[in-house]
Amino acid sequence: MTRFGSGAIGIGVFLAGSGAASAQEDASALVGASEEAAEKIAVHAETVGRGFDRLPDALRRTIQWIVDDRPPLRAMLLLLLTVTAAILAGYVLEQLARRFWRSRNPQKVGPGRGGTFLLSLLIPLPSLVFFAFKGSPIRSTALSIALAWSVVHIVGAFLRTFIKPAAAEIARRPLQRIQLCLGILVFSYIGLGLMRIAGVEPEARLALATILWLVFIGTGFAVLKAFRDTLPLDWELPHEKGDIIVQYIRPHWYGVSNFMLGLTAIMTLVSSVNQGGFAFVKGAGSVLLLGVVLVFLFVKPDVAADETRPWRQALRRCARLAVFAAYWLGLAVIWGINPLTLASDRIGQPVVRALIDTGVACALALMLWELARTALDSYSPPAHGEGEHAEEPGHTRTSTRIETFLPLLRAATGIFIAVVTGMVILASLGVNIGPMLAGAGVLGIAIGFGSQTLVKDVISGLFFLADDAFRLGEFIEIGNAKGNVEKMSIRSLRLRHPRGPLYTVPFGEIRQIVNHSRDYTIVKIEFTIAFDTDLVKAKKIVKQIAAELNSDPELMPHLLQPLKFQGVRRMEQYGLVVGVKFTSKPGEQFALRREVFHRIRDAFAREGVDFARPQVVVQMPPGVDNPDVVKAAALTTLNGSPKSPEA
């Protein structure tokens, strides 16, 4: 025991000493790296300073290379004419194509936003044709400038395709700043390329690239401010429910965009210490990537117009999420960043890898759920307002069979996606999910044996749904419970009574179902008429009412069989009980029955047919005509036999 304790103490002292030595080595390495970085920054600053001093001479050498031993004024005039000719040739080609399009489509005013973008692709065509042939430096420079101008014009036409004609004037200023920002980028690339071809030293080109980069970033901040001042006040509000990007990210777009633009500017300047001018190419790519993401965020479709096209909304949401994720992946690729290399080998790498796997799994789960939910919702019924007869039993919209299954399918799909995503996340965290799956199976079997009633309810519900015994919205009767099927779960059924009470009936307790909402409903109506009524006349009146109902455009579609007179059903004390019947669609019988009652009453009153009323007939012996005697006899009949005075 003593040896073991002393050995443990020795191992602990060794590890502590090793840990202290490792920490000292890490600190020394950190200090050495800081000193090396400071030295590189100082050398870089000195290089850029020398470049600033040589910049005037570099510009003069570039101009001399362009003019190619020509008089400067004549060379500049030739350059201007060549650029103007190339650009005008592109515009003339575009106008000719536009006129040809109008001649083929005279009924349309213009080619539209998409057509305008396609026609703008013709502008750089003359410059490309002339640029394919070798020529003097001044011609190559002019055609390069013309191509740069064409690129800026094409990008502007492309951005205008996302803008509605009503908002064209509002978006004019932001688009101008975007074109200015892009023009600075393109012309900077051309200018630095010409300086490199002219043999200018790298120091001068690096200094000029630094200046142009700062101007480019400043213009980028101006573009963001122009968009913020132009957008309507309600733009930042979420207009598409369920869209994570729109709901949580777009309201903070301005601050996040400024932060990412500033971070890109700093990263580019820092990277230029080691990578030189190539760092500015990476920075420009990062800014353009940010612009693509902002375009997807700025595009605000007419959500009300897209309500009938749910797949377009679903694909748009998935595209936003994919573009947002691709932005960070693109930044990592551009700058050569591997998140795993930024963490320590012992703890950081597994954590970072788990975070990446979790993020990817959650993003894919959101996309899959969005597509699945849209597919299921496409079978959902449209919204129906409460009608005039909403309180009547059975007078609700009956769902189709697939619509009845939708709640269960939606819940099962959501649970499946959530469980699979959870398993993937646990596996990425290093958890062995094999024993968990086996344990879940054993637990499910145990719950099945212990909750036989629950299993009975679930199995019975599946068989009832498979038999299509009822659907959502139908009026059914189960024992003492009756009402419209309002909701279903995996084990129970909810019925809404016409007077408001809600019945919850487990599937396992259902023995018999009476469905009042299938196929047709036969309504039989009885009323009493006087004994002396002409039945033939009454039958003719009912036929006339049936003809009126068949000619009514509002009532006729709900009638499956016309109103029929059934004759005398029985004889009561006060008259003849006659009947009529009709067959209607389920749920429409109540409005039709009211209309039949109304029309029969009016028609009988108009034709002189009387309904029977309770009445008393007193028969007197022959020869008795005294009114008092008649009155006393009537009272005796109504009140019973008179009591004797002795009583």
Wavefront OBJ file of the C-alpha trace (Angstrom):
o trace
v 0.000 0.000 0.000
v 2.855 2.326 0.829
v 4.572 1.495 -2.433
v 1.363 2.124 -4.334
v 0.882 5.488 -2.626
v 4.429 6.577 -3.228
v 4.157 5.474 -6.856
v 0.947 7.468 -7.316
v 2.561 10.506 -5.755
v 5.516 10.131 -8.113
v 3.239 9.885 -11.153
v 1.306 12.951 -9.999
v 4.492 14.943 -9.525
v 5.690 13.842 -12.986
v 2.389 14.879 -14.622
v 2.390 18.197 -12.781
v 5.936 18.832 -13.864
v 5.100 17.820 -17.398
v 2.050 20.106 -17.330
v 4.112 23.014 -16.072
v 6.759 22.398 -18.705
v 4.095 22.163 -21.422
v 2.493 25.419 -20.281
v 5.902 27.106 -20.283
v 6.582 25.843 -23.801
v 3.160 27.088 -24.990
v 3.794 30.507 -23.479
v 7.211 30.680 -25.119
v 5.721 29.668 -28.463
v 2.985 32.310 -28.109
v 5.517 35.023 -27.361
v 7.661 33.926 -30.300
v 4.640 33.935 -32.655
v 3.644 37.422 -31.471
v 7.118 38.765 -32.072
v 7.222 37.157 -35.517
v 3.822 38.645 -36.413
v 4.888 42.099 -35.223
v 8.019 41.853 -37.329
v 6.024 40.839 -40.418
v 3.582 43.718 -39.907
v 6.468 46.167 -39.630
v 8.058 44.815 -42.827
v 4.709 44.969 -44.605
v 4.094 48.538 -43.495
v 7.538 49.491 -44.730
v 6.826 47.803 -48.086
v 3.516 49.635 -48.472
v 5.223 52.905 -47.565
v 7.806 52.395 -50.298
v 4.971 51.578 -52.666
v 3.280 54.889 -51.900
v 6.518 56.687 -52.732
v 6.826 54.823 -56.046
v 3.165 55.113 -56.967
v 3.447 58.306 -59.123
v 6.298 56.809 -61.105
v 4.348 53.554 -61.488
v 1.318 55.370 -62.863
v 3.539 57.279 -65.318
v 5.159 54.053 -66.532
v 1.744 52.425 -67.005
v 0.513 55.363 -69.079
v 3.661 55.269 -71.177
v 3.141 51.576 -71.848
v -0.453 52.244 -72.908
v 0.310 55.130 -75.291
v 3.117 53.071 -76.919
v 5.346 55.891 -78.223
v 2.386 57.952 -79.419
v 1.799 61.570 -78.501
v -0.034 61.559 -75.146
v -2.951 63.723 -76.282
v -3.465 61.713 -79.439
v -3.178 58.443 -77.521
v -5.743 59.502 -74.911
v -8.112 60.645 -77.651
v -7.702 57.300 -79.429
v -8.328 55.459 -76.153
v -11.506 57.452 -75.535
v -12.772 56.889 -79.071
v -12.087 53.152 -78.909
v -13.880 52.773 -75.574
v -16.843 54.818 -76.817
v -17.031 52.861 -80.076
v -16.988 49.495 -78.297
v -19.700 50.547 -75.825
v -21.871 52.156 -78.498
v -21.557 49.055 -80.689
v -22.890 46.988 -77.789
v -25.807 49.348 -77.198
v -26.638 49.422 -80.929
v -26.678 45.633 -80.992
v -28.984 45.603 -77.971
v -31.386 48.107 -79.587
v -31.468 46.103 -82.822
v -32.316 42.962 -80.872
v -35.002 44.878 -78.948
v -36.605 46.110 -82.189
v -36.494 42.610 -83.637
v -38.215 41.307 -80.507
v -40.922 43.959 -80.782
v -41.511 43.072 -84.437
v -42.045 39.447 -83.447
v -44.275 40.390 -80.475
v -46.157 43.571 -81.468
v -48.844 43.089 -78.800
v -46.332 43.516 -75.966
v -44.905 46.860 -74.887
v -41.436 45.670 -73.924
v -39.392 42.564 -73.236
v -39.937 42.765 -69.486
v -37.379 42.532 -66.725
v -36.109 39.080 -67.707
v -35.928 40.002 -71.381
v -34.058 43.205 -70.584
v -31.446 41.205 -68.705
v -31.031 38.778 -71.594
v -30.673 41.646 -74.078
v -28.027 43.278 -71.869
v -25.830 40.225 -72.440
v -25.366 41.427 -76.030
v -23.550 44.628 -74.967
v -20.086 43.065 -74.367
v -20.275 40.991 -77.568
v -18.540 43.548 -79.888
v -15.771 44.095 -77.335
v -15.198 40.349 -77.045
v -15.033 40.015 -80.832
v -12.476 42.806 -81.192
v -10.578 41.659 -78.102
v -9.993 38.229 -79.672
v -7.552 39.753 -82.183
v -4.116 40.956 -81.211
v -3.556 44.653 -81.202
v -1.716 47.529 -79.613
v -1.744 48.079 -75.839
v -4.015 51.069 -76.239
v -6.654 48.969 -78.034
v -6.401 46.179 -75.452
v -6.813 48.730 -72.679
v -9.828 50.319 -74.361
v -11.554 46.978 -74.908
v -10.839 45.944 -71.308
v -12.483 49.146 -70.075
v -15.441 48.527 -72.385
v -15.814 44.989 -71.052
v -15.689 46.295 -67.488
v -18.408 48.798 -68.290
v -20.499 46.003 -69.850
v -20.118 43.814 -66.749
v -21.347 46.625 -64.526
v -24.308 47.204 -66.845
v -25.205 43.495 -66.930
v -25.108 43.207 -63.150
v -27.379 46.251 -62.858
v -29.848 44.698 -65.320
v -29.740 41.440 -63.377
v -30.505 43.174 -60.084
v -33.427 45.036 -61.672
v -35.079 41.702 -62.455
v -35.720 41.311 -58.703
v -37.424 44.703 -58.417
v -41.064 45.269 -59.222
v -41.874 48.133 -61.631
v -43.717 50.023 -58.876
v -40.554 50.095 -56.723
v -38.104 50.907 -59.540
v -37.810 54.583 -58.595
v -37.330 53.778 -54.904
v -34.542 51.290 -55.624
v -32.739 53.539 -58.105
v -30.290 55.047 -55.601
v -29.230 51.729 -53.988
v -28.723 50.184 -57.415
v -26.561 53.087 -58.507
v -24.354 52.610 -55.460
v -24.122 48.880 -56.106
v -23.003 49.566 -59.672
v -20.502 52.126 -58.383
v -19.117 49.614 -55.900
v -18.875 46.930 -58.555
v -17.324 49.409 -60.994
v -14.596 50.242 -58.473
v -13.869 46.533 -58.090
v -13.772 45.756 -61.812
v -11.798 48.824 -62.853
v -9.374 48.262 -59.991
v -8.735 44.755 -61.226
v -8.134 46.065 -64.759
v -5.878 48.874 -63.588
v -3.744 46.598 -61.405
v -3.537 44.095 -64.262
v -2.314 46.787 -66.649
v 0.292 47.877 -64.103
v 1.520 44.313 -63.756
v 1.768 43.942 -67.573
v 3.622 47.271 -67.745
v 6.259 45.889 -65.353
v 5.426 48.014 -62.297
v 7.039 46.869 -59.029
v 4.890 44.799 -56.617
v 5.305 47.404 -53.869
v 3.522 50.106 -55.901
v 0.763 47.715 -56.948
v 0.260 46.642 -53.325
v -0.001 50.259 -52.196
v -2.548 51.075 -54.892
v -4.507 47.882 -54.083
v -4.666 48.962 -50.423
v -6.064 52.373 -51.375
v -8.591 50.921 -53.788
v -9.625 48.313 -51.199
v -10.392 51.002 -48.630
v -12.411 52.941 -51.226
v -14.267 49.745 -52.157
v -15.130 48.975 -48.533
v -16.281 52.546 -47.946
v -18.576 52.282 -50.964
v -19.882 48.982 -49.574
v -20.886 50.706 -46.317
v -22.607 53.396 -48.405
v -24.568 50.708 -50.272
v -25.809 49.200 -47.010
v -26.864 52.625 -45.742
v -28.689 53.366 -49.006
v -30.663 50.146 -48.704
v -31.519 50.837 -45.078
v -32.828 54.301 -45.977
v -34.815 52.960 -48.929
v -36.506 49.897 -47.475
v -40.041 50.352 -46.075
v -40.574 50.382 -42.342
v -42.334 47.016 -42.286
v -39.657 45.228 -44.327
v -37.827 43.883 -41.288
v -40.979 42.318 -39.918
v -41.359 38.583 -40.570
v -43.873 38.080 -43.349
v -43.530 34.315 -43.796
v -44.286 32.326 -40.674
v -42.004 29.396 -40.115
v -39.038 30.857 -42.004
v -36.117 30.989 -39.559
v -33.987 33.265 -41.753
v -36.779 35.797 -42.223
v -37.957 35.680 -38.623
v -34.693 35.805 -36.705
v -31.941 37.070 -39.041
v -33.498 39.541 -41.465
v -34.631 41.988 -38.729
v -30.933 42.451 -37.811
v -29.546 42.497 -41.337
v -28.014 45.972 -41.176
v -25.913 45.438 -38.066
v -24.824 41.952 -39.116
v -23.935 43.120 -42.633
v -21.867 46.047 -41.350
v -20.093 43.733 -38.921
v -19.293 41.156 -41.608
v -18.161 43.852 -44.051
v -15.873 45.414 -41.468
v -14.548 42.006 -40.424
v -13.825 41.170 -44.072
v -11.944 44.459 -44.506
v -9.770 43.782 -41.460
v -9.121 40.162 -42.424
v -8.077 41.246 -45.903
v -5.648 43.865 -44.641
v -4.178 41.421 -42.124
v -3.884 38.651 -44.726
v -2.104 40.998 -47.119
v 0.870 40.852 -44.754
v 1.550 37.244 -45.807
v -0.360 36.866 -49.077
v 0.191 40.262 -50.679
v -2.232 41.281 -53.397
v -3.929 37.862 -53.451
v -5.551 38.734 -50.105
v -7.542 41.504 -51.823
v -8.893 38.960 -54.319
v -10.114 36.852 -51.394
v -11.618 39.922 -49.755
v -13.466 40.880 -52.936
v -14.830 37.334 -53.203
v -16.039 37.507 -49.597
v -17.838 40.803 -50.220
v -19.489 39.470 -53.381
v -20.593 36.388 -51.446
v -22.126 38.651 -48.795
v -23.918 40.530 -51.566
v -25.463 37.302 -52.883
v -26.781 36.468 -49.407
v -28.230 39.969 -49.058
v -29.988 39.620 -52.421
v -31.754 36.506 -51.126
v -32.686 38.384 -47.969
v -33.797 41.537 -49.787
v -36.096 39.692 -52.159
v -39.457 40.024 -50.438
v -42.104 38.244 -52.514
v -45.788 38.910 -52.470
v -46.684 36.376 -49.795
v -50.418 36.885 -50.261
v -50.099 36.038 -53.950
v -48.049 32.921 -53.186
v -50.557 31.441 -50.726
v -51.915 29.268 -53.526
v -48.401 28.068 -54.364
v -47.037 26.588 -51.135
v -44.256 24.697 -52.911
v -42.745 27.988 -54.062
v -42.660 29.235 -50.471
v -41.142 25.967 -49.232
v -38.408 25.963 -51.881
v -37.697 29.631 -51.186
v -37.269 28.938 -47.472
v -34.997 25.984 -48.144
v -32.990 28.096 -50.595
v -32.573 30.862 -48.014
v -31.363 28.386 -45.432
v -29.011 26.726 -47.931
v -27.596 30.068 -49.094
v -27.078 31.206 -45.505
v -25.203 27.988 -44.698
v -23.279 28.173 -47.977
v -22.120 31.694 -47.096
v -20.189 30.471 -44.061
v -18.893 27.475 -45.955
v -17.814 29.770 -48.783
v -15.999 32.070 -46.370
v -14.145 29.097 -44.924
v -13.158 27.914 -48.412
v -12.073 31.378 -49.568
v -9.881 32.024 -46.560
v -8.711 28.423 -46.197
v -10.085 28.112 -42.677
v -10.493 24.643 -41.175
v -12.406 24.892 -37.896
v -10.802 21.703 -36.644
v -7.303 23.179 -36.895
v -8.329 26.126 -34.715
v -9.051 23.860 -31.725
v -6.693 21.835 -29.583
v -6.222 18.172 -30.392
v -7.541 16.866 -27.071
v -10.797 18.709 -26.426
v -11.419 21.317 -29.108
v -11.541 19.123 -32.198
v -14.272 16.731 -30.958
v -16.348 19.670 -29.742
v -16.017 21.588 -33.004
v -16.714 18.474 -35.061
v -19.820 17.751 -32.953
v -21.032 21.340 -33.401
v -20.569 21.129 -37.166
v -22.370 17.784 -37.384
v -25.176 19.091 -35.183
v -25.608 22.204 -37.295
v -25.684 20.216 -40.536
v -28.167 17.717 -39.074
v -30.467 20.477 -37.821
v -30.332 22.331 -41.158
v -31.147 19.181 -43.128
v -33.926 18.334 -40.675
v -35.453 21.785 -41.099
v -35.351 21.492 -44.891
v -36.837 17.991 -44.808
v -39.597 19.074 -42.431
v -40.373 22.116 -44.589
v -40.766 19.953 -47.695
v -42.738 17.255 -45.866
v -45.031 19.797 -44.199
v -45.683 21.501 -47.527
v -46.467 18.157 -49.169
v -48.948 17.299 -46.411
v -50.493 20.767 -46.324
v -51.163 20.586 -50.050
v -53.929 18.104 -49.201
v -55.406 20.305 -46.481
v -58.828 21.835 -47.159
v -59.079 25.574 -47.775
v -60.243 27.796 -44.968
v -64.018 27.979 -44.676
v -65.809 30.581 -42.670
v -68.730 29.715 -40.433
v -71.879 29.635 -42.477
v -75.427 30.504 -41.745
v -76.170 27.009 -40.455
v -72.952 26.345 -38.555
v -74.817 25.317 -35.396
v -76.801 22.593 -37.133
v -75.583 18.994 -36.786
v -73.732 17.724 -39.800
v -73.599 21.122 -41.495
v -69.778 21.296 -41.737
v -67.402 20.566 -44.547
v -66.647 16.850 -44.734
v -62.983 16.053 -45.235
v -61.623 13.530 -47.671
v -59.999 10.344 -46.482
v -56.468 11.674 -46.879
v -57.436 14.836 -45.009
v -58.602 12.652 -42.133
v -55.197 10.986 -41.997
v -53.300 14.294 -42.243
v -53.043 15.094 -38.492
v -51.686 11.626 -37.764
v -49.335 11.721 -40.758
v -48.066 15.173 -39.798
v -47.426 14.116 -36.212
v -45.742 10.852 -37.283
v -43.540 12.689 -39.794
v -42.483 15.291 -37.233
v -41.696 12.629 -34.634
v -39.725 10.583 -37.160
v -37.623 13.551 -38.283
v -37.034 14.661 -34.690
v -36.009 11.152 -33.565
v -33.655 10.598 -36.511
v -32.101 14.046 -36.032
v -31.658 13.357 -32.321
v -29.973 10.052 -33.079
v -27.615 11.692 -35.566
v -26.726 14.391 -33.034
v -26.089 11.805 -30.302
v -23.925 9.794 -32.697
v -21.929 12.931 -33.548
v -21.366 13.488 -29.839
v -19.805 10.046 -29.584
v -22.759 8.294 -27.967
v -23.247 4.669 -28.998
v -26.890 4.630 -30.070
v -27.032 0.847 -30.638
v -27.803 -0.039 -26.994
v -30.232 2.896 -26.876
v -32.202 1.517 -29.815
v -32.259 -1.949 -28.255
v -33.347 -0.502 -24.920
v -36.063 1.550 -26.604
v -37.388 -1.610 -28.261
v -37.487 -3.497 -24.973
v -39.125 -0.518 -23.256
v -41.737 -0.328 -26.009
v -42.592 -4.012 -25.572
v -42.885 -3.543 -21.811
v -45.174 -0.540 -22.257
v -47.263 -2.544 -24.733
v -47.828 -5.383 -22.248
v -48.452 -3.024 -19.356
v -50.839 -0.709 -21.225
v -53.120 -3.091 -23.062
v -55.941 -0.552 -23.092
v -53.716 1.980 -24.819
v -52.638 -0.595 -27.391
v -56.271 -1.571 -27.911
v -57.215 2.072 -28.518
v -54.393 2.583 -31.016
v -55.083 -0.639 -32.955
v -58.837 -0.023 -32.993
v -58.306 3.508 -34.273
v -56.110 2.240 -37.103
v -58.758 -0.268 -38.169
v -61.542 2.331 -37.984
v -59.505 4.664 -40.188
v -58.658 1.829 -42.555
v -62.387 1.010 -42.852
v -63.121 4.688 -43.555
v -65.810 4.649 -40.861
v -65.670 8.409 -40.337
v -63.791 11.495 -41.458
v -63.063 14.924 -40.099
v -66.141 17.149 -40.195
v -68.682 14.321 -40.412
v -71.614 14.109 -38.003
v -71.549 10.729 -36.264
v -73.221 9.109 -33.289
v -71.451 6.753 -30.865
v -73.768 5.569 -28.120
v -74.842 8.619 -26.135
v -72.187 10.829 -27.777
v -72.865 12.531 -31.048
v -71.449 15.484 -32.929
v -69.047 16.519 -35.654
v -65.644 14.856 -35.771
v -63.395 17.732 -34.726
v -60.043 16.123 -33.946
v -58.338 12.755 -33.731
v -55.280 11.500 -31.912
v -53.616 8.120 -31.905
v -55.981 6.814 -29.211
v -59.144 8.918 -29.082
v -61.747 10.762 -31.091
v -63.287 14.152 -30.282
v -66.864 15.008 -31.180
v -68.309 18.521 -31.028
v -72.020 18.502 -30.214
v -74.147 21.098 -32.066
v -74.862 22.757 -28.712
v -71.182 23.040 -27.833
v -70.154 20.121 -25.566
v -67.049 18.197 -26.596
v -67.020 14.413 -26.293
v -63.754 12.468 -26.118
v -64.274 8.820 -27.062
v -61.384 6.306 -26.948
v -61.254 4.110 -30.021
v -61.232 0.952 -27.944
v -64.659 1.762 -26.461
v -66.398 2.205 -29.815
v -68.830 -0.628 -30.552
v -71.055 0.958 -33.158
v -70.830 4.111 -35.241
v -73.803 5.819 -36.860
v -72.593 8.138 -39.608
v -75.119 10.777 -40.647
v -72.876 12.402 -43.260
v -72.432 9.739 -45.919
v -73.912 9.600 -49.411
v -77.429 10.995 -48.848
v -80.093 11.882 -46.272
v -83.827 11.122 -46.580
v -86.033 13.674 -44.827
v -89.676 12.789 -44.084
v -92.088 15.501 -42.960
v -95.582 14.994 -41.545
v -98.400 17.502 -41.046
v -102.107 17.237 -40.258
v -104.876 18.542 -42.526
v -108.624 18.594 -42.133
v -110.772 15.537 -42.914
v -112.581 17.294 -45.732
v -109.358 18.299 -47.577
v -109.126 17.398 -51.241
v -106.079 15.090 -51.300
v -105.705 15.393 -55.066
v -105.460 19.151 -54.708
v -102.920 18.800 -51.887
v -100.827 16.465 -54.057
v -100.848 18.983 -56.914
v -99.697 21.729 -54.536
v -96.774 19.587 -53.344
v -95.788 18.832 -56.966
v -95.817 22.551 -57.710
v -93.558 23.211 -54.709
v -91.219 20.433 -55.895
v -90.971 22.081 -59.305
v -90.146 25.421 -57.684
v -87.407 23.810 -55.606
v -85.910 22.125 -58.683
v -85.797 25.450 -60.516
v -84.163 27.308 -57.614
v -80.405 27.676 -58.468
v -79.420 27.818 -54.778
v -81.440 24.842 -53.547
v -81.447 22.543 -56.569
v -77.733 21.458 -56.262
v -78.428 20.158 -52.739
v -81.401 18.009 -53.790
v -80.670 14.453 -54.849
v -84.329 13.470 -55.303
v -87.250 15.900 -55.604
v -89.986 16.529 -53.066
v -92.690 13.835 -53.214
v -96.201 13.555 -51.748
v -96.643 10.290 -49.821
v -100.366 10.532 -49.170
v -102.171 9.766 -45.924
v -100.052 7.965 -43.388
v -102.614 7.714 -40.597
v -105.738 9.294 -39.225
v -105.622 11.188 -35.982
v -108.416 12.507 -33.796
v -108.436 15.934 -35.433
v -107.489 15.210 -39.042
v -105.486 13.364 -41.643
v -101.728 12.976 -41.193
v -100.097 13.261 -44.611
v -96.392 13.059 -45.418
v -93.823 14.368 -47.887
v -90.214 13.367 -48.342
v -87.082 14.403 -50.241
v -83.471 13.218 -50.518
v -80.638 15.700 -50.060
v -76.922 15.853 -49.581
v -75.706 15.270 -46.011
v -75.722 18.445 -43.968
v -78.034 20.341 -46.338
v -81.306 18.789 -45.180
v -81.942 21.398 -42.495
v -82.052 24.393 -44.805
v -84.170 22.442 -47.296
v -86.584 21.326 -44.588
v -87.124 24.913 -43.444
v -87.757 25.969 -47.015
v -90.278 23.145 -47.545
v -92.172 24.095 -44.370
v -92.262 27.716 -45.482
v -93.492 26.984 -49.003
v -96.139 24.428 -47.916
v -97.615 26.839 -45.390
v -97.834 29.676 -47.922
v -99.153 27.458 -50.728
v -101.860 25.822 -48.573
v -102.993 29.226 -47.313
v -103.116 30.533 -50.882
v -105.096 27.537 -52.204
v -107.515 27.361 -49.255
v -106.243 24.124 -47.729
v -106.578 24.253 -43.951
v -104.360 22.539 -41.442
v -106.266 20.585 -38.771
v -106.681 22.212 -35.376
v -107.909 20.711 -32.098
v -111.694 21.378 -31.696
v -114.646 20.252 -29.545
v -118.007 19.221 -31.111
v -121.058 19.179 -28.783
v -124.124 17.295 -30.003
v -127.477 18.224 -28.364
v -130.627 16.144 -28.293
v -133.254 17.053 -30.884
v -135.418 20.016 -30.002
v -133.016 21.634 -27.571
v -132.165 25.109 -28.825
v -131.762 27.072 -25.588
v -128.354 28.856 -25.649
v -127.964 28.561 -21.911
v -128.484 24.858 -22.037
v -125.952 24.563 -24.897
v -123.456 26.659 -22.937
v -123.892 24.556 -19.797
v -123.472 21.340 -21.798
v -120.267 22.656 -23.399
v -118.831 23.640 -20.035
v -119.752 20.258 -18.669
v -117.896 18.574 -21.533
v -114.789 20.699 -21.082
v -114.649 20.674 -17.280
v -116.080 17.245 -16.549
v -119.348 16.235 -14.864
v -120.789 18.787 -12.384
v -120.413 18.125 -8.708
v -123.504 17.562 -6.630
v -124.256 20.066 -3.900
v -123.797 17.367 -1.277
v -120.269 16.837 -2.407
l 1 2 3 4 5 6 7 8 9 10 11 12 13 14 15 16 17 18 19 20 21 22 23 24 25 26 27 28 29 30 31 32 33 34 35 36 37 38 39 40 41 42 43 44 45 46 47 48 49 50 51 52 53 54 55 56 57 58 59 60 61 62 63 64 65 66 67 68 69 70 71 72 73 74 75 76 77 78 79 80 81 82 83 84 85 86 87 88 89 90 91 92 93 94 95 96 97 98 99 100 101 102 103 104 105 106 107 108 109 110 111 112 113 114 115 116 117 118 119 120 121 122 123 124 125 126 127 128 129 130 131 132 133 134 135 136 137 138 139 140 141 142 143 144 145 146 147 148 149 150 151 152 153 154 155 156 157 158 159 160 161 162 163 164 165 166 167 168 169 170 171 172 173 174 175 176 177 178 179 180 181 182 183 184 185 186 187 188 189 190 191 192 193 194 195 196 197 198 199 200 201 202 203 204 205 206 207 208 209 210 211 212 213 214 215 216 217 218 219 220 221 222 223 224 225 226 227 228 229 230 231 232 233 234 235 236 237 238 239 240 241 242 243 244 245 246 247 248 249 250 251 252 253 254 255 256 257 258 259 260 261 262 263 264 265 266 267 268 269 270 271 272 273 274 275 276 277 278 279 280 281 282 283 284 285 286 287 288 289 290 291 292 293 294 295 296 297 298 299 300 301 302 303 304 305 306 307 308 309 310 311 312 313 314 315 316 317 318 319 320 321 322 323 324 325 326 327 328 329 330 331 332 333 334 335 336 337 338 339 340 341 342 343 344 345 346 347 348 349 350 351 352 353 354 355 356 357 358 359 360 361 362 363 364 365 366 367 368 369 370 371 372 373 374 375 376 377 378 379 380 381 382 383 384 385 386 387 388 389 390 391 392 393 394 395 396 397 398 399 400 401 402 403 404 405 406 407 408 409 410 411 412 413 414 415 416 417 418 419 420 421 422 423 424 425 426 427 428 429 430 431 432 433 434 435 436 437 438 439 440 441 442 443 444 445 446 447 448 449 450 451 452 453 454 455 456 457 458 459 460 461 462 463 464 465 466 467 468 469 470 471 472 473 474 475 476 477 478 479 480 481 482 483 484 485 486 487 488 489 490 491 492 493 494 495 496 497 498 499 500 501 502 503 504 505 506 507 508 509 510 511 512 513 514 515 516 517 518 519 520 521 522 523 524 525 526 527 528 529 530 531 532 533 534 535 536 537 538 539 540 541 542 543 544 545 546 547 548 549 550 551 552 553 554 555 556 557 558 559 560 561 562 563 564 565 566 567 568 569 570 571 572 573 574 575 576 577 578 579 580 581 582 583 584 585 586 587 588 589 590 591 592 593 594 595 596 597 598 599 600 601 602 603 604 605 606 607 608 609 610 611 612 613 614 615 616 617 618 619 620 621 622 623 624 625 626 627 628 629 630 631 632 633 634 635 636 637 638 639 640 641 642 643 644 645 646 647
